[in-house]
């Protein structure tokens, strides 16, 4: 016979569930609920996260716990340094069950597959009732995404995005898209003009709680990648809203046209810089989309900027979450192009003469951030055409970015960046030569390599690596309707020119030093 428990309902809230209206709290009585929040070693170290990422999550959790207490909730908060800390979510829930003798546990499903696997074992581990609730902070439920994906040969984001536009009514004119087009991406590819710069985003001075978290990270995780010197992330909902206010007031107008632009030393440009707050649960994505639409309706932002922003949230963000859960756990092992090269050491040190890569890695180290086109078309493009192992690249992205949780990182890296899923997500590999980087940035002007030189000493490595990649994957890619015609250009070069490209690329690849063990995961 099952045991009878008379205690309160225990509500574990994870570090990326910092939302006052989360499903596990909705409708709960404050005098019959204990909220459990846990800083655990397993989550801080399953990969060796960037120092800013750990400090951000712990600080946001501690601030959120204080807000809940101020609102009258009972919060049982376990800090990392608690001598009895079990080190894992399951271990800490077990200890909380002993303390509170709850009659039930109500928890919202985890964002990451490995954490969800642990949660699904709780009903067998604990004598009380365990209810696992869907995370309804997203526009599209996982069941809805599975229904949409069923029987489709290819899961193209554009068609999913249109369904989300219809569902939410965002930028809709009756049954038609506002302005007559669903997608204004063609207007959002302007290269940076001379002297392009953007207003400074808000940086938030660490308060006592954040300073305590920074000190904790330096003490416990001092050998992790990254710097804490420029920590300025929003750690509360109020700060996140202030950051959103600044974006809508100062940067959304130019966000669209320059969203693919890259400028040396301009780390943020016109990007919203709200992804950390979104992924922690401090901001509501649908609310942000409505604010963007309001900016358009009030004439404060052009349609192409607003549509591009909304597409990233209810299109891409929702889509990659659904794709992640549809293809786990095998997505982590996908390697359709059989890429086996180790991640180069300079991805951790930044010591490379390639100016574009050095700048993106510097920003990543200093800010725990690089904007999406840097991640895709500089860092990711290099990993793709150099044939870097997907697992090592996935670990790197998961470690170094403050907004990286596996549900959003893995589909972007494995499928979008590396084409490791064989094209289930992207219709083609996003491979490019140095010409693309030269067009969309000012990186090439002062680089040690010449972007105009195709082969030989001093040639931009992206140029020869691009053709090396295309040649070695010809059997796989030539039939792709979006890039197959490229092989006609390759064939017209002739054997001598082809050999020069391949030799130049191989000479460069031979110089790459693989990273030492222990950067991403403990030995």
C-alpha positions in Angstrom: 0.0 0.0 0.0 1.3 3.5 -0.9 2.3 5.7 1.9 0.0 8.6 2.9 1.7 12.0 3.0 0.1 15.1 4.6 2.8 17.6 3.8 2.7 20.4 1.2 3.2 20.2 -2.5 6.9 20.4 -3.4 7.6 22.5 -6.5 11.1 22.2 -7.9 12.0 25.1 -10.1 15.1 24.6 -12.3 17.6 27.3 -13.3 16.0 28.1 -16.6 12.4 28.2 -15.2 12.5 31.6 -13.6 9.0 32.6 -14.5 6.4 33.6 -11.9 3.6 32.2 -14.0 5.3 28.8 -14.6 2.7 26.0 -14.8 3.9 24.3 -11.6 3.0 27.5 -9.5 -0.1 28.5 -11.4 -3.1 28.1 -9.1 -1.0 26.9 -6.2 -1.8 28.1 -2.6 1.2 29.8 -1.0 0.5 28.2 2.4 0.4 24.7 0.9 3.5 24.9 -1.3 7.3 24.7 -0.8 9.4 25.8 -3.8 12.7 24.0 -4.1 15.6 25.7 -5.9 18.9 24.0 -6.3 22.4 24.9 -7.3 24.0 21.6 -8.0 27.5 20.6 -9.1 26.3 18.2 -11.9 24.7 21.1 -13.8 27.6 23.4 -13.4 30.1 20.9 -14.6 28.6 18.4 -17.0 30.4 20.6 -19.4 32.8 23.2 -18.1 30.6 26.2 -18.7 31.9 29.7 -19.3 32.4 31.5 -16.0 29.8 34.2 -16.9 27.2 31.6 -17.7 27.5 30.0 -14.2 27.5 33.3 -12.4 24.5 34.5 -14.5 22.4 31.4 -13.7 23.2 31.3 -10.0 22.6 35.1 -9.6 19.3 35.0 -11.5 18.2 32.0 -9.4 19.1 33.7 -6.1 17.3 37.0 -7.1 14.3 35.0 -8.2 14.2 33.2 -4.9 14.2 36.5 -3.1 11.4 37.8 -5.3 9.3 34.7 -4.5 9.9 35.1 -0.8 8.9 38.8 -0.9 5.7 37.7 -2.6 4.9 35.3 0.2 6.1 32.0 -1.0 8.1 29.5 1.0 11.4 28.8 -0.8 13.8 26.1 0.2 17.0 27.2 -1.5 20.1 25.0 -1.6 23.3 26.8 -2.4 26.2 25.0 -4.1 28.4 25.3 -1.0 25.8 23.7 1.3 27.9 20.9 3.0 25.0 18.4 2.5 24.4 19.3 -1.1 23.9 16.0 -3.0 25.2 17.5 -6.3 22.3 16.5 -8.5 18.7 17.4 -9.0 17.5 14.0 -8.0 19.7 13.9 -4.9 18.4 17.3 -3.8 14.8 16.4 -4.4 15.3 13.3 -2.3 16.7 15.4 0.5 13.8 17.9 0.2 11.3 15.0 0.4 12.9 14.0 3.7 12.7 17.5 5.0 9.1 18.3 4.0 7.3 15.0 3.6 5.3 16.4 0.6 2.1 14.7 -0.5 3.0 15.5 -4.1 5.8 16.9 -6.4 4.8 19.2 -9.2 7.5 19.9 -11.7 7.6 21.4 -15.2 9.3 19.3 -17.8 13.0 20.1 -18.3 14.3 21.9 -21.3 17.2 19.4 -21.8 16.8 15.7 -22.6 19.3 14.4 -20.1 17.6 16.3 -17.2 14.1 15.1 -18.4 15.3 11.5 -18.3 16.2 12.0 -14.6 12.9 13.6 -13.8 11.0 10.8 -15.5 12.5 8.4 -12.9 11.2 10.4 -10.0 7.8 8.6 -9.8 9.7 5.4 -9.2 12.1 6.9 -6.7 9.7 8.9 -4.5 6.7 7.5 -2.6 4.6 10.6 -3.1 2.7 11.5 -6.3 4.9 13.1 -9.0 3.2 15.2 -11.7 5.3 16.4 -14.6 3.7 19.4 -16.3 4.3 20.6 -19.9 6.3 23.8 -20.3 3.7 26.1 -21.8 5.9 29.1 -22.0 6.4 28.3 -25.7 3.9 29.0 -28.4 4.1 25.5 -29.8 3.7 22.5 -27.6 5.9 19.5 -28.2 2.8 17.5 -29.2 1.8 20.1 -31.7 5.2 20.1 -33.2 5.2 16.3 -33.6 1.8 16.5 -35.3 3.2 19.2 -37.7 6.3 17.2 -38.4 4.5 13.9 -39.0 4.8 12.5 -42.5 6.9 15.4 -43.7 10.0 14.5 -45.7 11.8 17.8 -44.7 11.1 20.0 -41.7 11.6 23.5 -43.1 11.4 26.3 -40.6 9.7 28.7 -43.1 6.5 26.6 -43.3 6.4 26.1 -39.5 6.9 29.8 -39.0 3.9 30.6 -41.2 1.8 28.3 -39.0 3.0 30.2 -35.9 2.1 33.5 -37.5 -1.4 32.3 -38.2 -1.7 30.9 -34.7 -0.6 34.0 -32.9 -2.0 36.6 -35.3 1.4 38.4 -35.3 1.9 40.6 -38.4 -1.2 39.2 -40.0 -3.6 41.2 -42.2 -6.6 38.9 -42.0 -5.5 35.6 -43.5 -2.5 37.3 -45.3 0.9 38.4 -44.0 1.3 42.0 -43.2 2.8 43.8 -46.2 2.1 40.8 -48.5 5.2 38.8 -47.7 5.9 36.2 -45.0 9.6 36.8 -44.9 11.7 40.0 -45.5 15.0 38.3 -45.1 16.1 39.6 -48.5 16.1 43.2 -47.0 18.1 42.1 -44.0 21.5 41.4 -45.5 23.2 44.8 -45.7 26.9 44.8 -45.3 28.3 47.2 -42.7 28.9 50.7 -44.0 32.0 52.6 -43.0 31.9 53.6 -39.3 28.8 51.5 -38.5 28.2 51.4 -34.7 25.2 50.9 -32.5 24.1 52.4 -29.2 25.5 50.7 -26.2 23.2 48.1 -24.7 22.5 48.4 -20.9 25.1 46.8 -18.7 24.0 46.1 -15.1 26.4 46.7 -12.3 26.7 43.5 -10.2 24.9 44.0 -6.9 25.8 42.1 -3.7 24.1 38.9 -4.8 25.8 38.9 -8.2 29.1 39.8 -6.6 28.8 36.8 -4.3 28.1 34.6 -7.3 31.1 36.0 -9.2 33.3 35.3 -6.2 31.9 31.7 -5.9 32.6 31.1 -9.6 36.2 32.4 -9.3 36.7 30.1 -6.3 35.1 26.9 -7.5 35.3 27.3 -11.3 38.4 29.5 -11.8 39.9 27.2 -14.4 36.8 27.3 -16.6 36.9 29.2 -19.9 36.1 32.9 -20.0 36.4 36.1 -18.1 34.1 37.7 -15.5 35.5 41.2 -15.8 32.8 42.5 -18.1 29.8 40.8 -16.5 26.8 43.0 -17.0 23.9 40.6 -17.8 20.4 41.3 -16.5 19.8 39.0 -13.6 16.2 40.0 -12.7 13.0 40.4 -14.6 13.1 44.2 -14.0 16.6 44.4 -15.5 15.6 42.2 -18.4 12.6 44.5 -19.1 15.0 47.4 -19.0 17.2 45.7 -21.5 14.2 45.1 -23.7 13.1 48.7 -23.4 16.5 49.8 -24.6 16.4 47.5 -27.6 12.9 48.6 -28.7 13.8 52.3 -28.2 17.3 52.4 -29.7 18.2 49.4 -31.8 15.3 47.6 -33.4 15.0 50.1 -36.3 18.4 48.9 -37.6 18.2 45.4 -36.3 16.8 43.9 -39.6 19.1 45.5 -42.2 22.3 44.9 -40.2 21.5 41.6 -38.5 24.1 39.8 -40.6 26.7 42.5 -40.5 30.0 42.0 -38.5 32.3 44.8 -37.4 35.6 44.3 -35.6 35.3 45.2 -32.0 31.5 46.0 -32.2 30.3 42.9 -30.3 26.6 43.7 -30.1 25.7 46.0 -33.0 21.9 46.1 -33.2 21.1 42.7 -31.8 18.7 42.5 -28.9 21.0 40.7 -26.5 17.8 39.3 -24.8 18.4 35.6 -25.4 19.9 35.0 -22.0 16.9 36.5 -20.3 14.5 34.6 -22.6 16.2 31.3 -22.0 16.3 31.8 -18.2 12.5 32.6 -18.2 12.8 36.2 -17.2 11.1 37.4 -20.4 8.1 36.2 -22.3 8.8 35.7 -26.0 5.3 36.3 -27.1 5.2 39.6 -25.2 8.4 40.7 -26.9 6.9 39.8 -30.3 3.8 42.0 -29.5 6.1 44.8 -28.4 7.9 44.5 -31.7 4.7 44.6 -33.6 3.6 47.7 -31.7 6.8 49.4 -32.7 6.0 48.7 -36.3 2.4 49.9 -35.9 3.6 53.1 -34.2 6.0 53.8 -37.0 9.1 53.3 -34.8 10.5 50.3 -36.7 10.3 49.1 -40.3 8.5 46.0 -41.2 11.6 44.1 -42.2 13.2 44.6 -38.8 10.1 43.7 -36.9 9.4 40.6 -39.0 13.0 39.5 -38.7 12.9 39.8 -34.9 9.5 38.0 -34.7 10.8 35.2 -37.0 13.7 34.5 -34.7 11.4 34.1 -31.7 8.2 32.3 -32.9 9.9 30.9 -35.9 13.4 29.7 -35.3 13.4 29.5 -31.5 10.2 27.4 -31.4 11.3 25.4 -34.3 14.7 24.3 -33.0 13.0 23.3 -29.7 10.6 21.0 -31.4 13.3 19.6 -33.7 15.5 18.9 -30.7 12.9 16.8 -28.9 11.9 15.1 -32.1 15.4 13.9 -32.8 16.8 13.2 -29.4 18.9 11.4 -28.3 20.5 10.4 -31.6 20.9 14.0 -32.7 23.9 14.2 -30.3 25.6 11.4 -32.2 24.8 12.6 -35.7 27.8 12.9 -38.1 26.5 12.6 -41.6 29.7 14.0 -43.1 32.0 11.9 -41.0 33.9 14.8 -39.7 36.7 13.6 -37.4 39.2 16.4 -36.9 39.8 17.7 -33.4 38.7 21.2 -32.5 41.7 23.5 -32.8 43.4 24.8 -29.7 42.9 28.4 -30.9 39.1 28.1 -30.3 40.0 28.3 -26.6 43.0 30.6 -26.7 42.0 32.9 -29.6 45.6 32.7 -30.8 45.1 32.7 -34.6 46.1 35.1 -37.4 42.6 34.9 -38.9 41.2 38.2 -37.8 37.6 37.2 -38.1 38.0 34.1 -35.9 40.2 35.9 -33.4 37.6 38.7 -32.9 34.7 36.3 -32.6 36.6 34.2 -30.0 37.7 37.3 -28.1 34.1 38.4 -27.8 33.1 34.9 -26.8 35.7 34.8 -24.1 35.0 38.3 -22.8 31.2 38.4 -23.1 30.1 34.8 -23.2 28.4 36.0 -26.4 28.8 36.3 -30.2 25.9 37.2 -32.4 24.2 34.7 -34.6 26.0 35.4 -37.9 29.4 35.2 -36.2 28.4 31.8 -34.7 27.1 30.5 -38.0 29.2 32.0 -40.8 32.6 32.6 -39.1 33.0 30.1 -36.2 30.6 27.5 -37.5 31.6 27.8 -41.2 35.2 27.2 -40.3 34.3 24.1 -38.3 32.1 22.8 -41.1 34.6 23.2 -43.9 37.6 22.1 -41.8 35.8 18.9 -40.9 35.8 19.3 -37.1 34.1 16.6 -35.0 30.5 17.5 -34.3 30.7 16.4 -30.7 33.7 18.6 -30.0 32.0 21.6 -31.7 28.8 21.0 -29.8 30.6 20.9 -26.5 32.4 24.2 -27.4 29.2 26.0 -28.2 27.5 24.7 -25.1 30.4 25.8 -22.9 31.1 29.2 -24.2 27.8 31.0 -24.6 25.7 32.3 -21.7 22.4 31.6 -23.6 23.4 28.0 -24.6 21.1 25.3 -23.3 21.3 22.0 -25.1 17.7 22.3 -26.5 18.7 25.4 -28.5 22.4 24.8 -28.9 22.4 21.3 -30.3 20.0 21.7 -33.3 21.7 24.9 -34.2 25.2 23.4 -34.1 24.7 19.7 -35.2 22.1 20.4 -37.9 22.4 24.1 -38.9 26.1 24.7 -38.5 27.6 21.3 -39.3 24.9 19.6 -41.4 25.6 16.5 -39.3 22.0 15.4 -39.5 22.3 15.1 -43.3 19.8 17.8 -44.1 16.8 17.2 -41.9 16.9 20.8 -40.7 18.8 22.8 -43.2 18.3 22.5 -47.0 22.1 22.9 -47.6 25.3 23.1 -45.7 26.1 26.7 -44.8 29.6 26.6 -46.3 31.2 29.8 -47.6 34.6 31.1 -48.8 36.3 34.2 -47.6 34.2 36.3 -50.0 31.1 36.1 -47.8 33.0 37.2 -44.7 34.6 40.0 -46.7 31.2 41.2 -48.0 29.5 41.1 -44.6 32.3 42.5 -42.4 35.4 44.7 -42.1 37.5 41.8 -40.8 39.4 41.2 -44.0 41.0 44.6 -44.4 43.6 44.2 -41.7 44.0 40.5 -41.7 47.3 38.7 -42.0 45.8 36.7 -44.8 44.6 38.0 -48.1 41.0 37.3 -48.9 41.6 38.1 -52.6 44.3 35.4 -52.8 42.8 32.0 -53.4 45.8 29.6 -53.1 49.3 29.5 -51.9 51.1 31.2 -49.0 49.1 34.1 -47.4 45.8 33.1 -49.0 42.7 33.3 -46.9 42.2 29.8 -45.5 38.5 30.0 -46.0 39.0 30.1 -49.8 40.8 26.8 -50.1 39.0 25.1 -47.3 35.7 25.8 -49.0 36.7 23.9 -52.2 38.4 21.2 -50.1 35.1 20.7 -48.4 33.1 20.7 -51.6 35.4 18.2 -53.3 35.6 15.7 -50.5 31.8 15.7 -50.1 30.9 15.7 -53.8 29.2 12.3 -53.7 26.9 13.6 -50.9 26.3 17.2 -52.1 26.2 17.2 -55.8 22.6 16.1 -56.0 21.5 19.0 -53.7 19.5 21.3 -55.8 20.6 24.4 -53.9 24.4 23.9 -54.4 24.8 21.2 -57.0 25.6 23.7 -59.7 28.7 24.8 -57.8 30.4 21.6 -59.1 30.2 23.0 -62.6 32.4 25.8 -61.5 34.8 23.4 -59.8 35.1 21.3 -63.0 35.8 24.3 -65.2 38.8 25.2 -63.1 40.9 22.4 -64.5 43.1 19.9 -62.7 46.0 22.3 -62.0 43.9 24.9 -60.3 42.0 22.3 -58.4 45.2 20.7 -57.1 46.4 24.1 -55.9 43.2 24.6 -53.9 43.4 21.1 -52.4 47.1 21.4 -51.6 46.7 24.8 -50.0 43.9 23.6 -47.8 45.7 20.5 -46.8 48.8 22.5 -45.9 46.7 24.7 -43.6 44.8 21.8 -42.1 48.2 20.2 -41.2 49.0 23.2 -39.1 46.0 22.9 -36.8 46.8 21.9 -33.3 44.0 19.9 -31.6 42.9 21.3 -28.3 44.3 19.8 -25.1 41.9 17.6 -23.2 39.9 19.2 -20.4 38.7 22.5 -21.9 35.1 21.4 -22.4 34.7 18.3 -20.1 36.7 17.2 -17.1 39.2 14.5 -17.9 
